[in-house]
Amino acid sequence: MISLNPVTIKKIKRFTSIKRGFRSFVILFVMIFISFFAEAFINSRALLVYYNGRLYLPTYTNMIPGSVFNLGYEYETNYRDLKIKFQKEISSNFVIMPPVPYNPYENDLKLNSYPPFPPSFKEKHFLGTDNVGRDILARLVYGFRTAIIFSFVLLIMNYSVGITIGCSMGYFGGKFDLIFQRIIEIWNNIPFLYVIIIIASIVIPNFMILLLIMAFFGWIGITWVMRTMTYKEKEREYILAVRSLGASHARIIFKHIIPNTISVIVTYAPFAISGGIVALTSLDYLGFGLPAPTPSWGELLSQGWQNMEAWWIVSSVVAALVITLMTVTFIGEGIREAFDPKLHTIYE
């Protein structure tokens, strides 16, 4: 079993007592859960098909051709049409579809009418469609999953590099610190957007390329913070005691300094995640982000500004951005207050 430090338990209890932060955490957790299991809620594949005494689970299995259900074609079954067909027949066969029976890449077009189509509960386009007939709610949810995974992976990469370099600068000081300060100052003056534009003109940026470019520049902020914290921590009595016992530099940094600056690291994390979401959305909006037809909030936002008469596009994206960034900000404020060292320190 995992045994938590009594001070950590106090911090967790303190966080749960901050209602705004804790409720925002619950909302964000539900959003992440729904997006990670989006295929069960938003998908053109059926959740369950019962046909001639046999059960099929198309959502998380391989493609099932229409010939399996006697539809006369070999490509993937259209489960919405299959559901209508079973309802017309007098039999025990049935289809259970997700609440939103569309995937984020599917074009739902109408005869003698052109998208974007407004919200329709009858057709289960609850937030309408975009300018090529794709369901906006589906693209919002799948786009959120892409953005949150991108932000978390970017956070891990930035923190891994930034914390290591920042702690080393603060711990060793001297020429090592001065050299890295000059390197970071030069690094920080490289125009990030120009690098993106140059790379996008050579290759089509994908998830991994964007991640590496963002990580290439994103570690600098946490580096300065950890450098300052390490300068302060390395002069404390417990570090001097460990050093006198012969502990190695790596052990002092990773076993003592970093764990005692965890409150700063945890406090900055939610804001770093929101920054990653905004950065990816901005790049997609400018056309330098993920390639089409990847679900993206920035791409939807661009569509919204190009089709202002389709108010449901831009309003849906703006609402999603506001809710997400607001919950992440409230979580960050709650963590910062809960992990405030002044609340858990005894001065002698």
Secondary structure, 3 states (H helix, E strand, C coil): CCCCCHHHHHHHHHHHHCHHHHHHHHHHHHHHHHHHCHHHCECCCCCEEEECCEEECCCCCCCCEHHHHCCCCCCECCHHHHHHHHHHCCCCCEEECCCECCCCCCCCCECCECCCCCCECCCCECCCECCCCCEHHHHHHHHHHHHHHHHHHHHHHHHHHHHHHHHHHHHHCHHHHHHHHHHHHHHHCCCHHHHHHHHHHHCCCCHHHHHHHHHHHHCHHHHHHHHHHHHHHCCCHHHHHHHHCCCCHHHHHHHHHHHHCHHHHHHHHHHHHHHHHHHHHHHHHHCCCCCCCCCCHHHHHHHHHHCCCCHHHHHHHHHHHHHHHHHHHHHHHHHHHHCCHHHCCCCC
